[in-house]
Amino acid sequence: MQEQDDASLAAHAANGDTSAFEVLVARYEGVLYRVAVRMLGDYDDARDATQSAFIKAYQKLGTFDPRFRFFSWIYRILLNECLNARRDRRQREGVTADLPTNGTQIDLLEASDRRRLVQRALLALPVEYRQVVVLRHFGELNYDDIAATLGIPAKTVKSRLYTARQRLLEILTVKGH
């Protein structure tokens, strides 16, 4: 039902109904931003990539094919924005996640260090592996939705996710100890 609703909203937005596009933005900006943060490792770059993806999506609404999921279509636009941002920006420090508000100072520092290590390990993965991890664990999509979003079979999603987790474990084991 939501997919039909997305297609209808996209059609209305393509015909100049900006309020229809605002609904799509409200529906997907959170998940797309979380995906961009994990793909780029930087909050500001993620915000810029997400905004650029929505601008490009709005400009290209006439090319959206309602037979496919709107999320899959805009995700591909976001992915291109993330790849461009990574290619173009200068190398800088990764994400420094917000610290939790409870625990001792030592606990807070250890949690922050763990998050930084995980983010660096995630950024070290090739894009095709990083995508499946980000969509599964941060975008909270199931295998079939990831497959539809990336345009690959669900078996490939499972295989890439398995390999990505193994590589993350290797990276974290070597760097973590």
PALUMLUM-946368 format. One record per residue: residue number from 1; chain; z, y, x of N, C-alpha, C in turn; residue in one letter. Coordinates in nm, 4 decimals, decimal comma, always signed. Example, Ala and Ser with C-alpha at 12.3 -4.5 7.8 and 13.67 -1.06 7.14 Angstrom:
2
   n chain      npz      npy      npx     capz     capy     capx      cpz      cpy      cpx res
   1     A  +0,7800  -0,5690  +1,3190  +0,7800  -0,4500  +1,2300  +0,7800  -0,3300  +1,3200   A
   2     A  +0,7080  -0,2250  +1,2850  +0,7140  -0,1060  +1,3670  +0,7870  +0,0030  +1,2900   S
END
This chain:
177
   n chain      npz      npy      npx     capz     capy     capx      cpz      cpy      cpx res
   1     A  +0,0000  -0,1191  +0,0822  +0,0000  +0,0000  +0,0000  +0,0000  +0,1257  +0,0867   M
   2     A  +0,0825  +0,1266  +0,1917  +0,0875  +0,2445  +0,2781  -0,0454  +0,2673  +0,3475   Q
   3     A  -0,1151  +0,1569  +0,3847  -0,2449  +0,1717  +0,4506  -0,3440  +0,2415  +0,3595   E
   4     A  -0,3471  +0,2025  +0,2324  -0,4354  +0,2693  +0,1375  -0,3936  +0,4149  +0,1246   Q
   5     A  -0,2633  +0,4368  +0,1192  -0,2123  +0,5722  +0,1103  -0,2548  +0,6529  +0,2334   D
   6     A  -0,2458  +0,5926  +0,3532  -0,2890  +0,6601  +0,4756  -0,4368  +0,6956  +0,4681   D
   7     A  -0,5174  +0,6016  +0,4220  -0,6617  +0,6256  +0,4118  -0,6902  +0,7381  +0,3134   A
   8     A  -0,6195  +0,7387  +0,2030  -0,6361  +0,8445  +0,1033  -0,5931  +0,9801  +0,1600   S
   9     A  -0,4803  +0,9812  +0,2284  -0,4326  +1,1055  +0,2910  -0,5333  +1,1555  +0,3950   L
  10     A  -0,5861  +1,0642  +0,4759  -0,6839  +1,1028  +0,5781  -0,8098  +1,1601  +0,5130   A
  11     A  -0,8529  +1,1001  +0,4034  -0,9719  +1,1500  +0,3326  -0,9463  +1,2901  +0,2767   A
  12     A  -0,8299  +1,3094  +0,2170  -0,7958  +1,4421  +0,1641  -0,7867  +1,5451  +0,2769   H
  13     A  -0,7262  +1,5051  +0,3881  -0,7133  +1,5961  +0,5020  -0,8508  +1,6312  +0,5593   A
  14     A  -0,9411  +1,5330  +0,5646  -1,0763  +1,5580  +0,6143  -1,1503  +1,6571  +0,5265   A
  15     A  -1,1113  +1,6634  +0,3997  -1,1724  +1,7583  +0,3060  -1,0970  +1,8909  +0,2991   N
  16     A  -1,0082  +1,9142  +0,3969  -0,9420  +2,0438  +0,4062  -0,8015  +2,0525  +0,3514   G
  17     A  -0,7457  +1,9430  +0,3023  -0,6093  +1,9435  +0,2483  -0,5105  +1,9260  +0,3640   D
  18     A  -0,4624  +2,0385  +0,4171  -0,3726  +2,0317  +0,5326  -0,2384  +1,9682  +0,4974   T
  19     A  -0,1958  +1,9791  +0,3727  -0,0677  +1,9170  +0,3355  -0,0776  +1,7642  +0,3447   S
  20     A  -0,1949  +1,7075  +0,3196  -0,2134  +1,5631  +0,3337  -0,1982  +1,5231  +0,4802   A
  21     A  -0,2522  +1,6046  +0,5703  -0,2383  +1,5738  +0,7126  -0,0934  +1,5897  +0,7568   F
  22     A  -0,0227  +1,6863  +0,7015  +0,1197  +1,7051  +0,7340  +0,2004  +1,5802  +0,7002   E
  23     A  +0,1645  +1,5123  +0,5918  +0,2334  +1,3879  +0,5549  +0,2085  +1,2815  +0,6623   V
  24     A  +0,0854  +1,2713  +0,7095  +0,0538  +1,1748  +0,8149  +0,1292  +1,2075  +0,9439   L
  25     A  +0,1368  +1,3346  +0,9771  +0,2106  +1,3754  +1,0967  +0,3570  +1,3362  +1,0821   V
  26     A  +0,4167  +1,3698  +0,9685  +0,5577  +1,3368  +0,9458  +0,5809  +1,1856  +0,9522   A
  27     A  +0,4866  +1,1091  +0,9036  +0,4996  +0,9633  +0,8990  +0,4927  +0,9006  +1,0383   R
  28     A  +0,4099  +0,9547  +1,1271  +0,3826  +0,8874  +1,2541  +0,4269  +0,9613  +1,3798   Y
  29     A  +0,4724  +1,0847  +1,3703  +0,5037  +1,1570  +1,4933  +0,6190  +1,0942  +1,5703   E
  30     A  +0,7186  +1,0408  +1,5024  +0,8328  +0,9799  +1,5711  +0,7933  +0,8596  +1,6544   G
  31     A  +0,7231  +0,7659  +1,5935  +0,6853  +0,6448  +1,6652  +0,5845  +0,6766  +1,7762   V
  32     A  +0,4920  +0,7671  +1,7507  +0,3949  +0,8025  +1,8545  +0,4623  +0,8726  +1,9718   L
  33     A  +0,5584  +0,9571  +1,9426  +0,6321  +1,0250  +2,0500  +0,7091  +0,9226  +2,1338   Y
  34     A  +0,7777  +0,8284  +2,0682  +0,8520  +0,7255  +2,1429  +0,7583  +0,6436  +2,2304   R
  35     A  +0,6423  +0,6104  +2,1781  +0,5429  +0,5364  +2,2566  +0,4992  +0,6206  +2,3764   V
  36     A  +0,4715  +0,7477  +2,3538  +0,4260  +0,8359  +2,4626  +0,5324  +0,8517  +2,5705   A
  37     A  +0,6600  +0,8621  +2,5309  +0,7675  +0,8737  +2,6299  +0,7678  +0,7511  +2,7200   V
  38     A  +0,7540  +0,6345  +2,6605  +0,7569  +0,5115  +2,7402  +0,6298  +0,4927  +2,8215   R
  39     A  +0,5197  +0,5441  +2,7740  +0,3946  +0,5328  +2,8497  +0,3918  +0,6310  +2,9665   M
  40     A  +0,4523  +0,7489  +2,9468  +0,4426  +0,8552  +3,0471  +0,5683  +0,8718  +3,1311   L
  41     A  +0,6829  +0,8366  +3,0744  +0,8073  +0,8515  +3,1496  +0,8558  +0,9945  +3,1586   G
  42     A  +0,8079  +1,0829  +3,0737  +0,8490  +1,2233  +3,0782  +0,8462  +1,2800  +2,9361   D
  43     A  +0,9572  +1,3409  +2,8952  +0,9680  +1,3918  +2,7587  +0,8674  +1,5029  +2,7286   Y
  44     A  +0,8530  +1,5969  +2,8195  +0,7602  +1,7083  +2,7956  +0,6154  +1,6611  +2,7903   D
  45     A  +0,5782  +1,5751  +2,8830  +0,4424  +1,5206  +2,8816  +0,4169  +1,4401  +2,7546   D
  46     A  +0,5191  +1,3676  +2,7095  +0,5059  +1,2885  +2,5863  +0,4860  +1,3800  +2,4661   A
  47     A  +0,5614  +1,4884  +2,4602  +0,5459  +1,5840  +2,3492  +0,4055  +1,6431  +2,3507   R
  48     A  +0,3582  +1,6811  +2,4688  +0,2234  +1,7383  +2,4801  +0,1164  +1,6376  +2,4404   D
  49     A  +0,1309  +1,5136  +2,4871  +0,0318  +1,4096  +2,4544  +0,0310  +1,3808  +2,3043   A
  50     A  +0,1490  +1,3774  +2,2435  +0,1577  +1,3518  +2,0991  +0,0932  +1,4650  +2,0205   T
  51     A  +0,1231  +1,5880  +2,0591  +0,0627  +1,7028  +1,9909  -0,0889  +1,7029  +2,0083   Q
  52     A  -0,1354  +1,6756  +2,1280  -0,2797  +1,6709  +2,1532  -0,3460  +1,5608  +2,0710   S
  53     A  -0,2784  +1,4474  +2,0596  -0,3346  +1,3368  +1,9807  -0,3498  +1,3777  +1,8345   A
  54     A  -0,2512  +1,4464  +1,7797  -0,2616  +1,4904  +1,6404  -0,3707  +1,5964  +1,6230   F
  55     A  -0,3838  +1,6844  +1,7197  -0,4892  +1,7868  +1,7120  -0,6264  +1,7196  +1,7148   I
  56     A  -0,6450  +1,6263  +1,8080  -0,7739  +1,5565  +1,8164  -0,7996  +1,4728  +1,6923   K
  57     A  -0,6948  +1,4095  +1,6414  -0,7110  +1,3298  +1,5189  -0,7553  +1,4198  +1,4036   A
  58     A  -0,6948  +1,5362  +1,3922  -0,7315  +1,6279  +1,2840  -0,8775  +1,6713  +1,2978   Y
  59     A  -0,9173  +1,7018  +1,4217  -1,0542  +1,7457  +1,4467  -1,1557  +1,6348  +1,4191   Q
  60     A  -1,1132  +1,5084  +1,4341  -1,2054  +1,3953  +1,4199  -1,1802  +1,3129  +1,2943   K
  61     A  -1,1099  +1,3687  +1,1971  -1,0799  +1,2933  +1,0748  -1,2050  +1,2381  +1,0078   L
  62     A  -1,3151  +1,3067  +1,0213  -1,4399  +1,2598  +0,9615  -1,4899  +1,1294  +1,0209   G
  63     A  -1,4400  +1,0926  +1,1395  -1,4825  +0,9677  +1,2032  -1,3895  +0,8511  +1,1710   T
  64     A  -1,2777  +0,8788  +1,1034  -1,1830  +0,7711  +1,0692  -1,2465  +0,6769  +0,9678   F
  65     A  -1,2410  +0,5476  +0,9976  -1,2946  +0,4451  +0,9086  -1,1789  +0,3854  +0,8288   D
  66     A  -1,1733  +0,4104  +0,6983  -1,0596  +0,3650  +0,6178  -1,0466  +0,2130  +0,6059   P
  67     A  -1,1429  +0,1383  +0,6564  -1,1286  -0,0075  +0,6572  -1,0240  -0,0520  +0,7586   R
  68     A  -0,9897  +0,0370  +0,8528  -0,8931  +0,0051  +0,9577  -0,7656  +0,0851  +0,9359   F
  69     A  -0,6603  +0,0456  +1,0046  -0,5315  +0,1140  +0,9910  -0,5360  +0,2516  +1,0565   R
  70     A  -0,4809  +0,3510  +0,9885  -0,4732  +0,4851  +1,0438  -0,3907  +0,4839  +1,1728   F
  71     A  -0,2794  +0,4087  +1,1727  -0,1951  +0,4051  +1,2919  -0,2732  +0,3530  +1,4119   F
  72     A  -0,3526  +0,2490  +1,3928  -0,4317  +0,1944  +1,5035  -0,5275  +0,2988  +1,5583   S
  73     A  -0,5878  +0,3740  +1,4689  -0,6842  +0,4766  +1,5082  -0,6159  +0,5878  +1,5868   W
  74     A  -0,5052  +0,6398  +1,5361  -0,4388  +0,7504  +1,6059  -0,3677  +0,7010  +1,7319   I
  75     A  -0,3238  +0,5759  +1,7316  -0,2633  +0,5199  +1,8526  -0,3635  +0,5214  +1,9673   Y
  76     A  -0,4879  +0,4843  +1,9397  -0,5898  +0,4838  +2,0457  -0,6143  +0,6252  +2,0984   R
  77     A  -0,6092  +0,7223  +2,0094  -0,6231  +0,8619  +2,0532  -0,5051  +0,8985  +2,1432   I
  78     A  -0,3837  +0,8602  +2,1011  -0,2638  +0,8878  +2,1815  -0,2721  +0,8178  +2,3167   L
  79     A  -0,3151  +0,6935  +2,3174  -0,3259  +0,6206  +2,4430  -0,4196  +0,6923  +2,5398   L
  80     A  -0,5321  +0,7407  +2,4920  -0,6235  +0,8159  +2,5781  -0,5577  +0,9427  +2,6308   N
  81     A  -0,4811  +1,0096  +2,5455  -0,4097  +1,1301  +2,5902  -0,3074  +1,0955  +2,6980   E
  82     A  -0,2378  +0,9851  +2,6809  -0,1398  +0,9425  +2,7807  -0,2066  +0,9065  +2,9133   C
  83     A  -0,3173  +0,8350  +2,9056  -0,3889  +0,7987  +3,0284  -0,4402  +0,9234  +3,1005   L
  84     A  -0,4907  +1,0192  +3,0242  -0,5366  +1,1446  +3,0846  -0,4203  +1,2207  +3,1474   N
  85     A  -0,3072  +1,2254  +3,0799  -0,1907  +1,2972  +3,1323  -0,1410  +1,2327  +3,2608   A
  86     A  -0,1366  +1,1010  +3,2642  -0,0912  +1,0313  +3,3863  -0,1870  +1,0554  +3,5017   R
  87     A  -0,3149  +1,0585  +3,4722  -0,4145  +1,0793  +3,5764  -0,4079  +1,2221  +3,6303   R
  88     A  -0,3872  +1,3182  +3,5408  -0,3967  +1,4587  +3,5783  -0,2692  +1,5206  +3,6344   D
  89     A  -0,1556  +1,4698  +3,5978  -0,0315  +1,5377  +3,6388  +0,0104  +1,4998  +3,7793   R
  90     A  +0,0907  +1,5841  +3,8361  +0,1445  +1,5525  +3,9680  +0,2592  +1,4539  +3,9497   R
  91     A  +0,2875  +1,3769  +4,0511  +0,3929  +1,2761  +4,0435  +0,5287  +1,3461  +4,0374   Q
  92     A  +0,6119  +1,3064  +3,9437  +0,7468  +1,3635  +3,9354  +0,8466  +1,2593  +3,8889   R
  93     A  +0,9684  +1,2968  +3,8878  +1,0784  +1,2067  +3,8505  +1,0607  +1,1568  +3,7084   E
  94     A  +1,0968  +1,0319  +3,6832  +1,0852  +0,9715  +3,5507  +1,1861  +1,0260  +3,4520   G
  95     A  +1,1892  +0,9639  +3,3360  +1,2761  +1,0063  +3,2268  +1,4213  +0,9948  +3,2679   V
  96     A  +1,4981  +1,0963  +3,2355  +1,6420  +1,0890  +3,2452  +1,6916  +1,0866  +3,1022   T
  97     A  +1,7240  +0,9687  +3,0547  +1,7634  +0,9527  +2,9143  +1,8965  +1,0208  +2,8891   A
  98     A  +1,9175  +1,0582  +2,7646  +2,0442  +1,1170  +2,7252  +2,1563  +1,0186  +2,7540   D
  99     A  +2,2647  +1,0699  +2,8069  +2,3779  +0,9841  +2,8372  +2,4561  +0,9538  +2,7105   L
 100     A  +2,5095  +0,8342  +2,6988  +2,5937  +0,8040  +2,5842  +2,7213  +0,8867  +2,5899   P
 101     A  +2,7838  +0,9071  +2,4759  +2,8998  +0,9958  +2,4700  +3,0320  +0,9216  +2,4854   T
 102     A  +3,0301  +0,7878  +2,4922  +3,1567  +0,7165  +2,5077  +3,1572  +0,6390  +2,6382   N
 103     A  +3,2757  +0,6004  +2,6828  +3,2885  +0,5246  +2,8059  +3,3382  +0,6129  +2,9189   G
 104     A  +3,3716  +0,5482  +3,0295  +3,4202  +0,6216  +3,1456  +3,3020  +0,6844  +3,2190   T
 105     A  +3,3328  +0,7697  +3,3109  +3,2287  +0,8354  +3,3904  +3,1458  +0,7313  +3,4660   Q
 106     A  +3,2115  +0,6297  +3,5178  +3,1412  +0,5217  +3,5894  +3,0466  +0,4485  +3,4924   I
 107     A  +3,0947  +0,4188  +3,3704  +3,0105  +0,3515  +3,2705  +2,8878  +0,4359  +3,2385   D
 108     A  +2,9084  +0,5659  +3,2238  +2,7979  +0,6558  +3,1917  +2,6943  +0,6569  +3,3033   L
 109     A  +2,7397  +0,6628  +3,4271  +2,6475  +0,6633  +3,5407  +2,5719  +0,5314  +3,5519   L
 110     A  +2,6428  +0,4202  +3,5312  +2,5772  +0,2895  +3,5380  +2,4721  +0,2755  +3,4280   E
 111     A  +2,5036  +0,3210  +3,3066  +2,4081  +0,3137  +3,1956  +2,2854  +0,4002  +3,2250   A
 112     A  +2,3080  +0,5169  +3,2801  +2,1982  +0,6065  +3,3149  +2,1101  +0,5440  +3,4235   S
 113     A  +2,1727  +0,4834  +3,5231  +2,0972  +0,4166  +3,6299  +2,0142  +0,3011  +3,5756   D
 114     A  +2,0730  +0,2231  +3,4842  +1,9993  +0,1111  +3,4246  +1,8764  +0,1613  +3,3487   R
 115     A  +1,8943  +0,2672  +3,2710  +1,7808  +0,3225  +3,1953  +1,6714  +0,3706  +3,2895   R
 116     A  +1,7092  +0,4370  +3,3969  +1,6111  +0,4844  +3,4940  +1,5372  +0,3680  +3,5585   R
 117     A  +1,6094  +0,2622  +3,5946  +1,5456  +0,1449  +3,6551  +1,4476  +0,0792  +3,5585   L
 118     A  +1,4880  +0,0654  +3,4328  +1,4000  +0,0053  +3,3325  +1,2760  +0,0913  +3,3121   V
 119     A  +1,2949  +0,2237  +3,3043  +1,1801  +0,3128  +3,2849  +1,0842  +0,3045  +3,4030   Q
 120     A  +1,1363  +0,3034  +3,5241  +1,0497  +0,2915  +3,6424  +0,9774  +0,1576  +3,6439   R
 121     A  +1,0476  +0,0520  +3,6074  +0,9848  -0,0803  +3,6022  +0,8740  -0,0822  +3,4975   A
 122     A  +0,8996  -0,0213  +3,3838  +0,8000  -0,0144  +3,2771  +0,6766  +0,0621  +3,3237   L
 123     A  +0,6973  +0,1724  +3,3931  +0,5855  +0,2516  +3,4437  +0,5082  +0,1797  +3,5544   L
 124     A  +0,5725  +0,0822  +3,6190  +0,5055  +0,0061  +3,7252  +0,4116  -0,1013  +3,6689   A
 125     A  +0,4270  -0,1350  +3,5412  +0,3399  -0,2357  +3,4799  +0,1990  -0,1815  +3,4593   L
 126     A  +0,0985  -0,2660  +3,4694  -0,0368  -0,2239  +3,4305  -0,0363  -0,1830  +3,2828   P
 127     A  -0,1261  -0,0933  +3,2461  -0,1282  -0,0356  +3,1114  -0,1331  -0,1416  +3,0022   V
 128     A  -0,2146  -0,2470  +3,0193  -0,2277  -0,3455  +2,9120  -0,0966  -0,4198  +2,8850   E
 129     A  -0,0117  -0,4341  +2,9864  +0,1189  -0,4966  +2,9664  +0,2206  -0,3954  +2,9137   Y
 130     A  +0,2150  -0,2750  +2,9661  +0,3067  -0,1701  +2,9209  +0,2870  -0,1423  +2,7719   R
 131     A  +0,1628  -0,1399  +2,7272  +0,1338  -0,1130  +2,5861  +0,2034  -0,2111  +2,4935   Q
 132     A  +0,1937  -0,3403  +2,5224  +0,2528  -0,4386  +2,4313  +0,4045  -0,4301  +2,4305   V
 133     A  +0,4647  -0,4039  +2,5466  +0,6102  -0,3889  +2,5526  +0,6534  -0,2659  +2,4735   V
 134     A  +0,5846  -0,1556  +2,4943  +0,6205  -0,0309  +2,4257  +0,6029  -0,0450  +2,2751   V
 135     A  +0,4916  -0,1005  +2,2318  +0,4689  -0,1146  +2,0878  +0,5678  -0,2119  +2,0238   L
 136     A  +0,6036  -0,3174  +2,0953  +0,6966  -0,4171  +2,0397  +0,8401  -0,3660  +2,0382   R
 137     A  +0,8853  -0,3127  +2,1506  +1,0271  -0,2802  +2,1636  +1,0618  -0,1354  +2,1310   H
 138     A  +0,9685  -0,0452  +2,1441  +0,9979  +0,0952  +2,1152  +0,9257  +0,1427  +1,9892   F
 139     A  +0,8092  +0,0854  +1,9619  +0,7380  +0,1165  +1,8387  +0,7786  +0,0247  +1,7246   G
 140     A  +0,8498  -0,0843  +1,7595  +0,9020  -0,1809  +1,6636  +0,7938  -0,2427  +1,5751   E
 141     A  +0,6754  -0,2679  +1,6344  +0,5670  -0,3325  +1,5607  +0,5752  -0,4838  +1,5804   L
 142     A  +0,5282  -0,5588  +1,4808  +0,5229  -0,7040  +1,4954  +0,3924  -0,7417  +1,5685   N
 143     A  +0,3784  -0,8700  +1,6020  +0,2630  -0,9149  +1,6801  +0,1299  -0,8835  +1,6122   Y
 144     A  +0,1225  -0,9061  +1,4827  -0,0027  -0,8814  +1,4109  -0,0385  -0,7330  +1,4107   D
 145     A  +0,0615  -0,6462  +1,3945  +0,0350  -0,5023  +1,3966  -0,0067  -0,4556  +1,5363   D
 146     A  +0,0552  -0,5126  +1,6386  +0,0159  -0,4789  +1,7759  -0,1281  -0,5238  +1,7996   I
 147     A  -0,1596  -0,6445  +1,7543  -0,2957  -0,6975  +1,7701  -0,3967  -0,6061  +1,7018   A
 148     A  -0,3664  -0,5637  +1,5799  -0,4576  -0,4749  +1,5065  -0,4690  -0,3398  +1,5760   A
 149     A  -0,3579  -0,2892  +1,6258  -0,3580  -0,1589  +1,6926  -0,4410  -0,1609  +1,8205   T
 150     A  -0,4275  -0,2683  +1,8970  -0,4978  -0,2770  +2,0253  -0,6355  -0,3418  +2,0137   L
 151     A  -0,6642  -0,4005  +1,8982  -0,7936  -0,4658  +1,8800  -0,8077  -0,5936  +1,9605   G
 152     A  -0,6962  -0,6674  +1,9720  -0,6959  -0,7940  +2,0455  -0,6319  -0,9009  +1,9567   I
 153     A  -0,6548  -1,0290  +1,9857  -0,5923  -1,1353  +1,9055  -0,4401  -1,1377  +1,9232   P
 154     A  -0,3698  -1,1853  +1,8216  -0,2236  -1,1953  +1,8273  -0,1794  -1,2867  +1,9419   A
 155     A  -0,2588  -1,3912  +1,9721  -0,2257  -1,4803  +2,0842  -0,2269  -1,4030  +2,2163   K
 156     A  -0,3194  -1,3103  +2,2293  -0,3262  -1,2285  +2,3502  -0,2043  -1,1377  +2,3594   T
 157     A  -0,1620  -1,0842  +2,2455  -0,0407  -1,0012  +2,2422  +0,0780  -1,0822  +2,2943   V
 158     A  +0,0940  -1,2040  +2,2420  +0,2064  -1,2890  +2,2826  +0,1995  -1,3203  +2,4317   K
 159     A  +0,0799  -1,3504  +2,4798  +0,0614  -1,3825  +2,6203  +0,0937  -1,2625  +2,7090   S
 160     A  +0,0418  -1,1457  +2,6714  +0,0682  -1,0244  +2,7503  +0,2159  -0,9872  +2,7472   R
 161     A  +0,2775  -1,0032  +2,6319  +0,4191  -0,9713  +2,6201  +0,5020  -1,0642  +2,7089   L
 162     A  +0,4691  -1,1923  +2,7089  +0,5392  -1,2872  +2,7947  +0,5234  -1,2484  +2,9421   Y
 163     A  +0,3986  -1,2224  +2,9821  +0,3719  -1,1856  +3,1213  +0,4415  -1,0550  +3,1569   T
 164     A  +0,4372  -0,9584  +3,0675  +0,5016  -0,8288  +3,0925  +0,6514  -0,8454  +3,1120   A
 165     A  +0,7135  -0,9270  +3,0289  +0,8584  -0,9492  +3,0424  +0,8905  -1,0178  +3,1745   R
 166     A  +0,8066  -1,1129  +3,2153  +0,8271  -1,1799  +3,3439  +0,8157  -1,0807  +3,4592   Q
 167     A  +0,7146  -0,9942  +3,4520  +0,6953  -0,8949  +3,5582  +0,8097  -0,7943  +3,5600   R
 168     A  +0,8562  -0,7541  +3,4428  +0,9709  -0,6623  +3,4371  +1,0932  -0,7272  +3,5006   L
 169     A  +1,1155  -0,8530  +3,4708  +1,2279  -0,9252  +3,5293  +1,2162  -0,9293  +3,6817   L
 170     A  +1,0964  -0,9579  +3,7313  +1,0746  -0,9608  +3,8766  +1,1015  -0,8243  +3,9384   E
 171     A  +1,0483  -0,7203  +3,8773  +1,0659  -0,5843  +3,9302  +1,2130  -0,5463  +3,9287   I
 172     A  +1,2789  -0,5730  +3,8184  +1,4201  -0,5346  +3,8060  +1,5103  -0,6175  +3,8955   L
 173     A  +1,4751  -0,7426  +3,9172  +1,5558  -0,8283  +4,0038  +1,5459  -0,7825  +4,1489   T
 174     A  +1,4246  -0,7462  +4,1907  +1,4043  -0,7001  +4,3284  +1,4675  -0,5632  +4,3493   V
 175     A  +1,4436  -0,4707  +4,2547  +1,4941  -0,3332  +4,2705  +1,6395  -0,3204  +4,2311   K
 176     A  +1,6821  -0,4047  +4,1384  +1,8176  -0,3923  +4,0884  +1,9234  -0,4455  +4,1836   G
 177     A  +1,8854  -0,5351  +4,2761  +1,9847  -0,5946  +4,3658  +1,9381  -0,5931  +4,5073   H
END
